[in-house]
């Protein structure tokens, strides 16, 4: 468990560093004065830089910041964030989340390289064989390439699994390419219930595989990353729509516990699982940061978009109050999620 905690601290520090680096690089691109670029919180451990920007590593290895002139207050300096055009400020704010998503993609490439080095194959979206008497066997044929399921484009095997399971036991509309012709079929999946009570929905197909190479590893990693983003958005939709409970929300304790669970296999298996989870967490944080909620980058972007529409900035003090309230609510949510994590651990003992 101790090694999992160390890994979690290091990985979250990397996520924060990359996020703040995105803000820092785009701020410099648009000639915004950056007073300090810090990794960690609390008192300074190390500090350097004698020119305009100070760099520091702080004692608590969680968090970090990129302190820009005029970010939270009115400033008339030439290098003030608040004096830059609205589109420049939008790019600076969005770049942190963008870098998190890019980090998720890079980690996914590493994950895919290690995984395929062990298996020697990458699944395609072309059918190789069909299970006898399976729903798909009635209409699909070996050689069919799956293009869409219920209107959603299919790029990798995980897209097929995702769409079939999201559709649950309802009829799925599957578009395939057969001999250069596009054909559509309605297939009702079968449901399999496992010993732990979880269910899986399947149509009974086996996909062709190919040897891993540079381009198909990039293709697989890119669409794995997009799939991760899709799962985050769908999960948020389920939470808002009441299909998921607030009790399912997890915080740092739950994340570390999950990391410890997926690393149980040890060796290469544990590493592969940790990298997959790490990639998902990075993409998750990137997307969550873009939500139009106060105190998040997405909330600040929302105010900038309003400014762009009305051609008039919102007074900084009023925007600051909204973000302060949002920050308090986020801390409340974090406490609630951490309490959920602790109770799940206690009940699991």
Residue pairs with C-beta under 8 A, 6 or more apart in sequence:
1 260
3 263
4 256
4 259
4 260
4 263
5 256
7 259
7 263
7 274
8 252
8 255
8 256
8 259
9 61
9 62
11 278
11 281
12 62
13 39
13 40
13 61
13 62
13 64
14 103
15 100
15 103
15 281
15 282
15 285
16 39
16 62
16 63
16 64
17 39
17 64
18 99
18 100
18 102
18 103
18 282
19 64
19 96
19 97
19 99
19 100
19 285
19 286
19 289
20 37
20 38
20 39
20 64
20 65
20 66
20 96
21 99
22 95
22 96
22 97
22 98
22 99
22 100
23 66
23 68
23 92
23 93
23 95
23 96
24 34
24 37
24 66
25 95
26 91
26 92
26 95
27 34
27 66
27 68
27 81
27 92
28 34
30 84
30 88
30 91
30 92
31 78
31 79
32 68
32 69
32 70
32 79
32 80
32 81
32 84
32 88
32 92
33 52
33 68
33 69
33 77
33 79
33 80
34 52
34 53
34 66
34 67
34 68
34 69
35 52
35 53
35 54
35 67
35 68
35 69
36 53
36 54
36 55
36 56
36 65
36 66
36 67
37 53
37 54
37 55
37 56
37 65
37 66
37 67
38 44
38 55
38 56
38 57
38 58
38 64
38 65
38 66
38 67
39 56
39 57
39 58
39 61
39 64
40 57
40 58
40 59
40 60
40 61
40 62
40 63
40 64
41 58
41 59
41 60
41 62
41 63
41 64
42 58
42 59
42 60
43 58
43 59
44 56
44 57
44 58
44 59
45 56
45 57
45 58
45 59
46 56
46 57
47 54
47 55
47 56
47 57
48 54
48 55
48 56
49 55
58 64
68 81
68 92
69 75
69 77
69 79
69 80
69 81
70 77
70 80
70 81
70 82
70 83
71 81
71 82
72 316
72 320
73 82
73 316
74 82
74 316
75 81
75 82
75 83
76 83
77 83
81 89
81 92
82 89
82 313
82 316
84 92
86 304
86 307
86 308
87 308
89 304
90 301
90 304
90 305
90 308
93 297
93 300
93 301
93 304
94 290
94 297
94 301
96 289
96 297
97 285
97 286
97 287
97 289
97 290
97 297
97 298
98 286
99 286
100 282
100 283
100 285
100 286
100 289
101 225
101 229
101 282
101 283
101 286
101 287
103 282
103 286
104 225
104 228
104 279
104 280
104 281
104 282
104 283
104 286
105 221
105 222
105 225
105 279
105 283
107 275
107 278
107 279
107 282
108 221
108 224
108 225
108 228
108 275
108 276
108 279
109 217
109 218
109 221
110 275
111 221
111 224
111 272
111 275
111 276
111 279
112 122
112 212
112 217
112 220
112 221
112 224
113 212
113 217
114 268
114 271
114 272
114 275
115 272
116 122
116 212
116 217
116 220
117 212
118 268
118 272
120 211
120 212
121 209
121 210
121 211
121 212
122 209
122 210
122 211
122 212
122 216
122 217
122 220
123 156
123 157
123 207
123 208
123 209
124 145
124 157
124 207
124 208
124 209
124 210
125 145
125 146
125 147
125 154
125 155
125 156
125 157
125 159
125 160
125 207
126 143
126 144
126 145
126 146
126 207
126 208
127 136
127 140
127 141
127 142
127 143
127 144
127 145
127 146
127 176
127 205
127 206
127 207
127 208
128 142
128 206
128 207
128 208
128 209
129 142
129 205
129 206
130 136
130 137
130 140
130 141
130 142
130 204
130 205
130 206
131 137
131 204
131 205
131 206
133 204
134 190
134 202
134 203
134 204
134 205
135 187
135 188
135 189
135 190
135 203
135 204
136 174
136 187
136 203
136 204
136 205
137 204
138 187
139 185
139 187
140 174
140 176
140 185
140 187
140 205
141 178
143 178
143 179
144 176
144 177
144 178
144 183
145 176
145 177
145 178
146 154
146 160
146 174
146 175
146 176
147 153
147 154
147 175
147 176
147 177
147 182
148 154
148 173
148 174
148 175
149 159
149 160
149 163
149 164
149 167
149 172
149 173
149 174
149 175
150 163
150 167
150 172
150 173
151 173
152 159
152 163
153 159
154 160
154 163
155 219
155 223
155 226
156 219
156 220
156 223
156 224
156 227
157 207
158 223
158 224
158 227
159 223
159 227
160 205
160 207
162 227
162 230
162 231
163 172
164 172
164 189
164 201
164 202
164 203
165 200
165 201
166 234
167 189
167 201
168 189
168 191
168 201
169 188
169 189
169 191
169 201
170 188
171 186
171 187
171 188
172 186
172 187
172 188
172 189
172 203
173 184
173 185
173 186
174 184
174 185
174 186
174 187
174 203
175 182
175 183
175 184
176 182
176 183
176 184
176 185
177 183
187 203
189 201
189 202
189 203
190 201
190 202
190 203
190 204
191 199
191 200
191 201
192 199
192 200
192 201
192 202
193 199
194 200
210 216
224 279
225 279
225 283
228 279
228 280
228 283
228 284
229 283
229 287
231 280
232 283
232 284
232 287
232 288
233 287
235 244
236 291
238 244
239 246
239 248
239 249
246 336
247 340
249 333
249 336
249 337
249 340
250 258
250 337
250 340
250 341
251 334
251 336
251 337
251 338
251 340
251 341
252 334
252 338
252 341
253 338
253 341
253 342
253 345
254 337
254 340
254 341
254 344
255 281
257 341
257 344
257 345
258 277
259 274
259 277
262 270
262 273
262 274
262 276
262 277
263 270
263 271
263 273
263 274
264 270
265 273
288 296
289 296
289 297
289 298
290 296
290 297
290 298
290 301
291 298
291 299
292 298
292 299
292 301
292 302
293 299
293 326
293 330
294 322
294 323
294 325
294 326
294 327
294 329
295 323
295 324
295 326
295 327
295 329
295 330
296 326
296 330
299 322
299 323
299 326
300 319
300 323
303 314
303 319
303 322
306 314
307 313
307 314
